[in-house]
Amino acid sequence: MATALLLERAEAISSIDTEKGISIYKEIVWKLDPDAVDEESIRIKEQGILQLGELFKKEKKAKELGELIKATRPFLALISKAKAAKLVRSLVDMFLDLEAGIGIEVPLCLECIEWAKQEKRTFLRQSLEARLVALYFDTKMYTEALHLGSTLLKELKKLDDKNLLVEVQLLESKTYHALSNLPKARAALTSARTTANSIYCAPKMQAALDLQSGVLHAADERDFKTAYSYFYEAFEGYDSVESGRALTALKYMLLSKIMLNTPDDVANIVSGKLALKYAGRHIDAMKMVATSSHKRSLADFKLALEMYGAELKNDPIVRAHLDTLYDTMLEQNLCRIIEPYSRVQVDFIAKTIALPMGQVEKKLSQMILDKKFHGILDQGEGVLVVFEETPVDKTFESSLETIHSMGKVVDSLYHKAKKLSAETAAAATQQGESGMAEGNGEPKMDQKEGEVDKEPHSEDHGKLIEYGLDEKVASKLDEIYKTGKLAHADLDERALDALKEFPVDGALNVLTQFLDSNLEHVSNKSAFLCGVMKTYRQKSRAGQTSQVPSSAAKAPDEDKIRAILDRTGYTLDVTTGQRKYGGPPPNWEKPTPGNGCEVFCGKIPRDMYEDELIPLFEKCGVIWDLRLMMDPMTGQNRGYAFVTFTTRDAAQQAVRELDSYEIKPGKTLKVNISVPNLRLFVGNIPKSRGKEEIMEEFGKLTAGLTEVIIYSSPDDKKKNRGFCFLEYESHKAASLAKRRLGTGRVKVWGCDIIVDWADPQEEPDEETMSKVKVLYVRNLTQDCSEEKLKEAFESFGKVERVKKIKDYAFVHFEDRDQALTAMNELNGKDINGAHIEVSLAKPPSDKKKKEEMLRARERRMMQMIGQRAGIGIGPRGGPGGTPLRGLTRGDYGGFPWPWGGSAWQGRWPAGNAAAWPGGAQPRGAGQRGGGGGAAGAANTWQGGQQQQRGAGGPQSNSWPNNGGGAGGQRGRQVAGGPKFTR
């Protein structure tokens, strides 16, 4: 008990005084009785070790953290191997994340590996060796990294540990790239991607794979367009898990735009909603490089390298490409200097650009040979003579092209004449018959025309065939090129590869739909085409797509949209899934709008677009962005949109004015504040599992899990109800988790789980909220204590108490008016280095309503399980195909039976005969039912009753209202009871 109090004291003090907290944790870890091996003491010591490691990491005390790792080894013998491995991995990860560079990283990692070998902990050793490979790579010990990596890869392939295999293969690719062995780097990355495709890959690992793909495309093929798309995917992946590597991916995105000679796009990217939170010296450095590239100023480029040397030169990827950019900018700067002149002294050019004359002469000679401009160097006089560029006469080329086309026409006419001459006899006979018919007053039949030759293909058609596309697909894509809606340069390798792997008929349908689409506001046409293919494939699998949909859907009024864009200065970006207007407003310098600024707009007519929605929502306030969700296969909207305002007041005004607003006759909108759904419902979990076990198990399967919520069974408080709620750090993390867990291939403790979005929590009414005197404060830092919060809020009135939980707290005021004043004054203010969010707390829900909600969830879970198993459950349960077999002790396939804990004892055999030996026995009733009746054609039980045609068995009292006695009697259905239909 004293130890537990000591741990609580350490947790409380460490948030205020870190050094004192460290000393208390040391007392817990080192000074406790080593002979105390009871479960509680071990748990406290384990928790103390982890908390002490976190404090060492926070205070950058790498040496002390290394000593802690060594000192905990005797303790590891007291806990299970799984917990010991997890503890060691956690401490080593903390140590390596410090990146302290004190020189003991490699020896410490080697010591831990040696200890794992002595303890015969193979999986822990392999995990530590993978981290050692990463450490070798970071310290530029490339030979050691390759040697250890090749040995480890052989072991992992035998054990089929694919998660660790992907990690090591990726490290191997990075090492080969650092050694400039690009073919092997690409081969290793291909192996890593192949392995990752066969397993669930965490978002962080998938982002690392995308980042390395972009690096290799930029280094090997100088394909910065494809590299940019990979960097963008990596940035989104890292951002979803809030990894610091997102900043690196963003830098590489900006670098790609600069290398593509489109530096103006850099400003648009860094002002985007996602990129704003990464503002800092790294982004400022890339912006300055982009500005110098736009100005074609070598002096500004050198100044950027001097001002931001650490940010630009310490990254080997950026440094390598900046060397190439230096040469490009030198050429651009020289061209800018000599543009106004026809004759200019080389000495003047050298002084203007501030470079040695010899270097300038050499570069000018190279540019003349490369035909960057036309001129000669007169070394006798030291003068550069620039000639005007002679316009190229394309008459000769055009004449050749005309002759070539005429040749095709002559050949076509020859083949047509040859075909017609072969059909002369038949044609003469047919004409004679037609003449006779015409003489009798009958209409003359038209002569059948021959086939018309197709138009000649463009030059890009050959490139498509060479790339491996089917002839029909290449011809269709070439037709799109000719319309001017798409150029060959707009498609990157990812789109062409996807098109190449697509079935021919499906590819032709996709391209037809793509051609019919409105591409005016599509910025990335390659990604748009990939999205069309993805949606088409999904709907084809669902059997919803047999033909290309008609393009008769109403199109947006482009004139009105252009007028809105010209008036506001916003942009409109169209993808396959949405049409995004704005974000952020022009010249916006304030923070990104927080929670409560976004509204959901539903029941939108399917043929409505931004030209009608934007003017409507602008009346309520300044729009940050508007995202209209689209159905790619119909070209219409999905009936809903999200509108983000710059302030909460504007969002609330939109709800007040536009909810139930009649936008068209008989069509009203549904508008409410949008709250991101962070919570998943997971059903069919074992009732014996506790919160910590569920947290650990689902933490392995998904990323971003922050909280597990379970409810105790009403019969046994030590057990859960057979389901739980998982809460994630963001909606994107929850969505990825739902996609991962809902595949049907994931089993948890051997059970087939049910995954769905959690029901939104009911908002309390205005009357209830008008009495609330408690404030909800979120976004608090770890070192912000309850005392500091109370001090900050007491300046507005008497505070009864403050309760802080992790990064949020509840502040109880004595007077409601004082609470409202504090909320209005402190919302968005900085406390302890963080901008806090303050709102009225929601009162706890009514226990009776909560119990009803939980029981409704249980019934829905049973229906979902029954549908998956082919069994109809409840009054609306559909007919199933799988008979219920061996349903005993309240379980079928691992799912709990909710109706009073009933246990069906017996089985329902396959065939027409069905019998329930022993009937149904509700738990606690203490009475076994009679025989289920003679075998016959009975096949339906409603509410636990037996409907049988023929001789009936004795009546059973094991279930209320059980029917079963006389032959041909139909039993009554118990309300809420199960219905089984065989």
Secondary structure, DSSP 8 states (H G I E B T S, - for coil): -HHHHHHHHHHHHHTT-HHHHHHHHHHHHHSS-TT---HHHHHHHHHHHHHHHHHHHHTT-HHHHHHHHHHTHHHHTTS-HHHHHHHHHHHHHHHHHT----S-HHHHHHHHHHHHHHTT-HHHHHHHHHHHHHHHHHTT-HHHHHHHHHHHHHHHHHHT-HHHHHHHHHHHHHHHHHTT-HHHHHHHHHHHHHHHHTS---HHHHHHHHHHHHHHIIIII--HHHHHHHHHHHHHHHHHTT-THHHHHHHHHHHHHHHTT-THHHHHHHTSTTGGGG-SHHHHHHHHHHHHHHHT-HHHHHHHHHHTHHHHHSSHHHHHHHHHHHHHHHHHHHHHHHTT-SEEEHHHHHHHHTS-HHHHHHHHHHHHHTTSS-EEEETTTTEEEE--------HHHHHHHHHHHHHHHHHHHHHHHHHHHHTHHHHHHHHHHHHHHHHTT-----------------HHHHHHHHHT--HHHHHHHHHHHHHTS--GGG--HHHHHHHHHS-HHHHHHHHHHHHHS--TT-S-HHHHHHHHHHHHHHHHHTT--SS---S-S----HHHHHHHHHHH---EEE-SSEEEEESS-TT--S----TTSEEEEE---TT--HHHHHHHHHTTS-EEEEEEEE-TTTSSEEEEEEEEESSHHHHHHHHHHHTT-EEETTEE-EEEE-----EEEEES--TT--HHHHHHHHHHHSSSEEEEEEEE-SS-TTSEEEEEEEEESSHHHHHHHHHHHTTS--EETTEE-EEEE--------HHHHTT--EEEEES--TT--HHHHHHHHGGGS-EEEEEEETTEEEEEESSHHHHHHHHHHHTT-EETTEE-EEEE------HHHHHHHHHHHHHHHHHHHHHHHT---STT----SS-----BTTEETTEE--STT-EE-S---SSS----TT-EE-TTT---------SSS--EEETTEEE-SSS------SSTT---SSTT------TT--EEE-
